[in-house]
């Protein structure tokens, strides 16, 4: 069954045995009011803008979507609003990873029951220190409990836990674990996922500075925080690569450096959200304590935007 050009799955019995996660996917910022309540109208309008700009997937409740800032009830409301806004135009990837295995399974099952989501993105547990054996047990339990495609999410700088390539290779025995997003920023780590695990797994860059290089090495795409701010530019990296125009793809890749430098001046996803607001999309503040109000960052963003005029 193929619902769009960007992904394919075949359902056999109770299992998805093939799923292609590819292209440039946006971990969409979550629109809030000034009192930090979910702003469904602006959220859906922003998603529509991203799809019209050419992104290949919408990802509610990634790191840029402040998944850590919402209750389970709010998360379901946000995911449902995303599904409603997308209207089947591109795949929907929903972040359902929580600290505990039990909570992750409960949220994932609720999303499965809701319908309309094509793939779950499940971050490693955070705050708690987990061994590789713990991670294998954690993801195995989720894969066995949930009948949906699952994308592992590795972001050790934020969670304190890194998924070893050998762990990914072990988990590949579950056919509904279809790949991994790597936000380690370590290209060699990503190469190990691509070269040493299972050829069927989709490996997506989570660091925007490595998108082209991941694609050239055998990755299938990227989940790009910067695409909230510059969707056409980030999509062009993938599209030029797909066309075989590596020179143009590299030009687009290099253009994002100045903006990424500013992201390092504060909490990166809060800087992204400030930038989206400054570009004219009313997505509101980040939830405290991670809202970005530093005048120096705003000035740096103003200077960077001039480079893209």
PEMOBEL-V774554 format. One record per pair of residues at least 6 apart in sequence whose C-alpha atoms are under 6 Angstrom apart, sorted by sequence separation. I is the first residue (numbers start at 1). J is the second residue. If there is no record, write none. Layout:
# PEMOBEL-V774554
i:j
I:J
I:J
This chain:
# PEMOBEL-V774554
i:j
2:8
10:16
32:38
33:39
61:67
98:104
156:162
205:211
32:39
97:104
227:234
10:18
31:39
241:249
263:271
1:10
9:18
240:249
9:19
8:19
8:20
31:43
96:108
237:249
7:20
7:21
204:219
237:252
203:219
204:220
206:222
208:224
203:220
204:221
205:222
206:223
202:220
204:222
60:79
270:291
179:201
181:203
185:207
270:292
178:201
179:202
180:203
181:204
182:205
183:206
179:203
181:205
182:206
183:207
92:117
93:118
95:120
97:122
181:206
92:118
93:119
94:120
95:121
96:122
97:123
99:125
150:176
91:118
93:120
94:121
95:122
99:126
149:176
150:177
151:178
153:180
149:177
150:178
151:179
152:180
153:181
154:182
155:183
165:193
169:197
121:150
151:180
154:183
155:184
25:55
119:149
120:150
121:151
122:152
123:153
24:55
25:56
28:59
119:150
120:151
121:152
122:153
24:56
25:57
26:58
27:59
28:60
23:56
25:58
26:59
27:60
57:90
59:92
62:95
83:116
126:159
56:90
57:91
58:92
59:93
60:94
61:95
27:62
29:64
30:65
57:92
59:94
29:65
27:64
28:65
101:138
105:142
44:85
229:276
17:175
16:176
53:232
24:221
26:223
22:220
23:221
24:222
25:223
26:224
27:225
22:221
26:227
64:269
24:235
32:283
33:284
31:283
32:284
31:284
